Amino acid sequence: MEDKIKEIVVTVLELSEDDAEQITEDTDLLEYGLDSMTCVEVVVNLEEEFGITVDEEDLLVENMSTIGKIKDLVEKYED
């Protein structure tokens, strides 16, 4: 799951291969260009990939600022 989330984030943020290699579970994605617009794009991709629907109140950049937080969000909706 973590690899797929990272792949989605790297694609949406249009990161270079070097930048992508630097991304870990705790990397602050805001430093790589995550903002409210790209956050929505990541959520749309997550919903398609994992068959989930994320509630509007969870569509906050703070909830998605790291791969770990995104993973927690996906797990919340997979149950």
Secondary structure, 3 states (H helix, E strand, C coil): CHHHHHHHHHHHCCCCHHHHHHCCCCCCHHHHCCCHHHHHHHHHHHHHHHCCCCCHHHCCHHHHCCHHHHHHHHHHHHC
